[in-house]
Amino acid sequence: MATALTEAELASVRTALPMWQVDAQALTRSVRAPSFLAGIDWVVAIAAAAEELNHHPDIDIRWRTLRLALSTHDVGGVVSDLDVALAARIDAIVAGSET
């Protein structure tokens, strides 16, 4: 079961995930892929990670830019430990490929 984060924990997330916008309701990030197909490959990899965690992001695809939003409905639509875990997985997926 997911656990909602406290304000102190959210402050730590801001340091641990510097590429993400962090507030109590969501973690958000935009990433730009080197090509449209590379972006789609990222979506497939993110989907696989989401399935493993049984936690699914909102993904908006605009040509080479992916806009990602993570929040947990099970704990009232706020940021949880699952969001942080998925954000870290997403960072690993796109690391070194962003242009």
SEGU-572229 format. One line per field, with one value per residue (C-alpha): x, y, z; residue number from 1; residue in one letter. Coordinates in nm, 4 decimals. Last residue first. Layout:
east <- X | ...
north <- Y | ...
up <- Z | ...
i <- NUM | ...
aa <- A | ...
This chain:
east <- 1.8528 | 1.7767 | 1.9454 | 2.1974 | 1.9408 | 1.5922 | 1.5280 | 1.7158 | 1.5103 | 1.1929 | 1.2964 | 1.3610 | 1.0202 | 0.8604 | 1.0083 | 0.9115 | 0.5559 | 0.5326 | 0.6432 | 0.3410 | 0.2483 | -0.1170 | -0.4399 | -0.6122 | -0.3976 | -0.5259 | -0.5156 | -0.1378 | 0.0358 | 0.2815 | 0.2782 | 0.4931 | 0.5181 | 0.6971 | 0.8520 | 0.9674 | 0.6341 | 0.3992 | 0.3300 | 0.1366 | 0.1965 | -0.0036 | 0.1797 | 0.0833 | 0.1642 | 0.1646 | 0.5396 | 0.6290 | 0.3542 | 0.4926 | 0.8415 | 0.7037 | 0.5064 | 0.8188 | 1.0081 | 0.7284 | 0.7072 | 1.0851 | 1.0685 | 0.7983 | 1.0325 | 1.3108 | 1.0641 | 0.9925 | 1.3617 | 1.6353 | 1.3822 | 1.2785 | 1.1725 | 0.9060 | 0.8666 | 0.5896 | 0.5596 | 0.2103 | -0.0345 | 0.1989 | 0.4377 | 0.7506 | 0.8713 | 1.1131 | 1.4664 | 1.6101 | 1.4874 | 1.6769 | 1.6801 | 1.3122 | 1.2342 | 1.3894 | 1.1542 | 0.8633 | 0.9663 | 0.9519 | 0.6107 | 0.4853 | 0.4544 | 0.1450 | 0.2045 | 0.1228 | 0.0000
north <- 1.6579 | 1.3803 | 1.0444 | 1.0327 | 0.9409 | 0.8853 | 0.5423 | 0.6117 | 0.9257 | 0.7255 | 0.4684 | 0.7469 | 0.8973 | 0.5545 | 0.5157 | 0.8710 | 0.8204 | 0.4932 | 0.6693 | 0.8930 | 1.2283 | 1.3294 | 1.2215 | 1.1010 | 0.8069 | 0.5577 | 0.8287 | 0.8445 | 1.1153 | 1.1204 | 1.3536 | 1.3174 | 1.5498 | 1.3839 | 1.6034 | 1.4706 | 1.5152 | 1.6115 | 1.3022 | 1.3470 | 1.0764 | 1.0349 | 0.7840 | 0.4298 | 0.2397 | -0.1396 | -0.1159 | -0.3662 | -0.2241 | 0.1267 | 0.0081 | -0.1532 | 0.1625 | 0.3746 | 0.1496 | 0.1755 | 0.5526 | 0.5816 | 0.3909 | 0.6368 | 0.9231 | 0.7550 | 0.7247 | 1.0984 | 1.1815 | 1.2931 | 1.2834 | 1.5896 | 1.5375 | 1.7207 | 1.6515 | 1.6501 | 1.5097 | 1.5625 | 1.6905 | 1.7843 | 1.9702 | 1.8660 | 1.9723 | 1.7027 | 1.7333 | 1.7704 | 1.4291 | 1.3644 | 1.7291 | 1.7973 | 1.4525 | 1.5540 | 1.8533 | 1.6207 | 1.4030 | 1.7047 | 1.8015 | 1.4480 | 1.1855 | 0.9734 | 0.5985 | 0.3468 | 0.0000
up <- -2.5740 | -2.3249 | -2.3764 | -2.0921 | -1.8324 | -1.9801 | -1.8322 | -1.5080 | -1.4458 | -1.5114 | -1.2496 | -0.9972 | -1.0751 | -1.0265 | -0.6780 | -0.5810 | -0.7028 | -0.5097 | -0.1891 | -0.2211 | -0.3693 | -0.3356 | -0.5025 | -0.1852 | -0.0802 | -0.3394 | -0.6084 | -0.6009 | -0.7985 | -1.0876 | -1.3853 | -1.6961 | -1.9939 | -2.2823 | -2.5492 | -2.8868 | -3.0706 | -2.7868 | -2.5745 | -2.2487 | -1.9898 | -1.6680 | -1.4549 | -1.3528 | -1.0342 | -1.0300 | -0.9579 | -1.2297 | -1.4512 | -1.4098 | -1.5035 | -1.8210 | -1.9041 | -1.8537 | -2.0978 | -2.3568 | -2.3067 | -2.3433 | -2.6729 | -2.7830 | -2.7034 | -2.9020 | -3.1911 | -3.1826 | -3.1780 | -2.9357 | -2.6531 | -2.4538 | -2.0954 | -1.8981 | -1.5278 | -1.2712 | -0.9179 | -0.7887 | -0.5263 | -0.2400 | -0.4669 | -0.6510 | -0.9939 | -1.1035 | -1.2419 | -0.8900 | -0.7704 | -0.4436 | -0.3342 | -0.4050 | -0.2629 | 0.0700 | 0.0904 | 0.0102 | 0.3063 | 0.5375 | 0.3989 | 0.4678 | 0.1965 | 0.1401 | 0.1856 | -0.0852 | 0.0000
i <- 99 | 98 | 97 | 96 | 95 | 94 | 93 | 92 | 91 | 90 | 89 | 88 | 87 | 86 | 85 | 84 | 83 | 82 | 81 | 80 | 79 | 78 | 77 | 76 | 75 | 74 | 73 | 72 | 71 | 70 | 69 | 68 | 67 | 66 | 65 | 64 | 63 | 62 | 61 | 60 | 59 | 58 | 57 | 56 | 55 | 54 | 53 | 52 | 51 | 50 | 49 | 48 | 47 | 46 | 45 | 44 | 43 | 42 | 41 | 40 | 39 | 38 | 37 | 36 | 35 | 34 | 33 | 32 | 31 | 30 | 29 | 28 | 27 | 26 | 25 | 24 | 23 | 22 | 21 | 20 | 19 | 18 | 17 | 16 | 15 | 14 | 13 | 12 | 11 | 10 | 9 | 8 | 7 | 6 | 5 | 4 | 3 | 2 | 1
aa <- T | E | S | G | A | V | I | A | D | I | R | A | A | L | A | V | D | L | D | S | V | V | G | G | V | D | H | T | S | L | A | L | R | L | T | R | W | R | I | D | I | D | P | H | H | N | L | E | E | A | A | A | A | I | A | V | V | W | D | I | G | A | L | F | S | P | A | R | V | S | R | T | L | A | Q | A | D | V | Q | W | M | P | L | A | T | R | V | S | A | L | E | A | E | T | L | A | T | A | M
